[in-house]
Amino acid sequence: MKPIVLSTLTLAPVALGLSPAGRWGHQAVYVPSQAAMYIVGGQVSTTNFQITNDVLVYPVSRYLRCWELR
């Protein structure tokens, strides 16, 4: 077995936290200047199919990534 050289390893970004509930009828956009994915609204099954006006942000430039509710 070949030894692992720790100095040559690179760590991949990790997604933490809870994912938002599944939804449909939403709008999503990636904003390059913010390096983030924005999801707005939609119908959510966990809220008895209510239509929401949530704004969720997923920053892709951070090492530790997680969804943020704004």
N, C-alpha and C positions, 0 to 999 in steps of 0.2 A: 504494500500500500504506500502510495506517495504521500509525504508529509504536506500539510497545509501551511503556507507561508502567510501569516496574518497581515503583513505589510502590503500584500498585493490584493487583499480583499476590499471590496467597496460595498457599502451598505445601500440597499434600495430604500426609497421612501416607503413609509408604512401608513396605512389608513387606520385611524383610531376612532373610538366612539361608536355611536349607533348610527346606522344608516336611516335616512328619512323613510317614511312609509311609502309604499308603492302608490303611484298616482297616474292619472291620465288626464288629457285635456290641458296640460300645462304648457308653458313656453320655456325653452332652455336656450342659453346662448353662452359661448365662450368669449371672454373679453381678454384679448392678448395683452393689453396694457396693464391689466390687473392680474394677469396670469391666474384667472379664476373662472369657474363654471357657475353660472347663475341659473336657478330654476325658480319660476314664479307661478304661483297658483296651482290649479288643477283640482281634480276630484280625488279624494283620499278615502280608501276603503275602511281605514281604521276609525274614521269619524262618521260612520253610518252614511258614507257616500256624499258628505258635504263638500261643497266647493270652497276652497280656501284662497286666501290672498297671501299665503306664506311667501317669503323670499328666502331661498336657501342658497348658500354660497359654499363652493368647494374649491379652496385655493390649491392650485397644482404646483406652486413654486416652493411651498414649505416642505421641510424634511418630514415632519409629522403632520399628516393630513387628516382633517376631520371636517364634517359638515358643520356649518354655522347657520343659525336661524337669525335673520335680521328683520 
